[in-house]
Amino acid sequence: MENINLEKIKAEKHFNELANFSLVIINKPSDWTSFDVVHKILGMFRKFGIKKAGHLGTLDPMVTGVLPICIGNATKIQELFMHRDKVYTGKMKLHAKISQKELEAGMKKLLGKIMQLPPVKSRVKRVVREREIKKFELTSFDEKKLEASFITEVQAGTYIRKLVHDLGELLGVGAQMTELKRTRAGLFTDKNKEYTTIETLSKLIAENNEKELRKLLIPAEIISSVLESYEVKPEFIKKLENGSPLFKEMLKNTADAEKVKKNPDIFCLTCDNRLVETAKSTNQFQNPEIIAKPVSVIK
C-alpha cells in the first residue's frame, strides 16, 4: 500500500491541476443555502477552467459551520466523502419549565438508533428513516430562561431540528432549535487549518495569491486515508485512464491481488503519489486475471 503525501501534492502539482481535484472547507454563513455557496465557489474557480463543484451535505440557511466543497474532478468521488458522521453544536428553547436533570435524562433516551421522519420543508421524500445518535449532551442550561446549549454527534442524514423537536415531545414541554453550527462533516472539521470563509477565498483568488490558495486547497487524494489503497505500475496508467479493468499484472505488488479480490468495498488505485481511480473488485469476468473494474477514473 502507498501512503499519499498530501503536503507534497500541494507543493508540487501545477496549481490548476491541484485546484481541479481538490476540496475547500467553507465556514458557511447564516442566510446562505448550501447551493448558494457552491454557486459562489464555482464562479470563483471558473478562471482556472473548472466547470463543476458540489457540497458534502446540505445545511439549512440558518445553520453555519463546516461545509466541504468538492471542486472539479473531485466531484467524481463526491459520494465517497458523503454519508459520514456529523458533529453539531447548537442551542434550543424549551417551552415549559423543566429541570436540568429531566432534560439530560430525556437526551439520553434519544441516544442510539432512532426512527426519524424528515421535516415537512426537507427536500427528501418524507418517509421514516433509521438514524443513529452517537452523542447528545447538554453543555449549558439556563433554567430561568429555559435556554440550553448542546453538542451532538449523529449519523449522516439526521435532522437536528427534528431531533430537538422530538426531545421536546418526549419531555412533554416542547422544544425549538434556535441556533446550530456544524463542527465536523466526515473527514473535515472546523479545526482543519484549511477551514476558511468565502470572503478570504474570494480575496485570494482576486489577488491571484497562489501561495496562500495552495494552503487552503485539500487534495482529493485525502480519500485514500479512509479507503484501502493499492499501488499500480506507472506503465499501466494510460490503460486504466482509458477504462481498462484491473489485471493482476498491473499491481506494483502482485501479492495485493488476493486482497483486492476479497475487498467488498470501493478502493483506491494510486501511483506516484496521486489517485488514478477508484475501483471495485468483481468476479463477473471469465478471465481470472481481471480482478477489478473502475468506478471513477481521475484524469
GIMOQUI-V844180 format. One record per residue. N is the residue number from 1. OMEGA is omega as a letter, one per 40 degrees, with the letter a starting at -180 (none if undefined). Layout:
N,OMEGA
N,OMEGA
This chain:
1,a
2,i
3,i
4,i
5,a
6,a
7,i
8,i
9,i
10,a
11,a
12,a
13,i
14,a
15,a
16,i
17,i
18,a
19,a
20,i
21,a
22,i
23,i
24,i
25,a
26,i
27,a
28,i
29,i
30,i
31,i
32,i
33,i
34,i
35,i
36,a
37,i
38,a
39,a
40,a
41,i
42,i
43,i
44,a
45,i
46,a
47,i
48,i
49,a
50,a
51,a
52,i
53,i
54,a
55,a
56,i
57,a
58,i
59,i
60,a
61,a
62,a
63,i
64,i
65,a
66,i
67,i
68,i
69,i
70,a
71,i
72,a
73,i
74,i
75,i
76,a
77,a
78,a
79,a
80,i
81,a
82,i
83,i
84,a
85,i
86,i
87,a
88,i
89,a
90,i
91,i
92,i
93,i
94,a
95,i
96,a
97,i
98,i
99,i
100,a
101,i
102,i
103,a
104,i
105,i
106,i
107,i
108,a
109,a
110,i
111,a
112,a
113,i
114,i
115,a
116,i
117,a
118,i
119,a
120,a
121,a
122,a
123,a
124,i
125,a
126,i
127,a
128,a
129,i
130,i
131,a
132,i
133,a
134,i
135,i
136,a
137,i
138,i
139,i
140,i
141,i
142,a
143,i
144,a
145,a
146,i
147,a
148,i
149,a
150,i
151,a
152,i
153,a
154,i
155,i
156,i
157,i
158,i
159,a
160,i
161,i
162,i
163,i
164,i
165,a
166,i
167,i
168,i
169,a
170,a
171,i
172,a
173,a
174,i
175,a
176,i
177,a
178,a
179,i
180,i
181,i
182,a
183,i
184,i
185,a
186,a
187,a
188,a
189,i
190,i
191,i
192,i
193,a
194,a
195,a
196,i
197,i
198,a
199,a
200,a
201,a
202,a
203,a
204,i
205,i
206,a
207,a
208,a
209,a
210,a
211,a
212,i
213,i
214,a
215,a
216,a
217,i
218,i
219,a
220,i
221,i
222,i
223,a
224,i
225,a
226,i
227,i
228,a
229,i
230,a
231,i
232,a
233,a
234,a
235,a
236,a
237,a
238,i
239,i
240,i
241,i
242,i
243,i
244,i
245,i
246,i
247,i
248,a
249,a
250,a
251,i
252,i
253,a
254,i
255,i
256,a
257,i
258,i
259,i
260,a
261,a
262,a
263,a
264,a
265,i
266,a
267,a
268,i
269,a
270,i
271,i
272,i
273,i
274,i
275,i
276,i
277,i
278,a
279,i
280,a
281,a
282,i
283,a
284,a
285,i
286,a
287,a
288,i
289,i
290,a
291,i
292,i
293,a
294,i
295,i
296,i
297,a
298,i
299,none
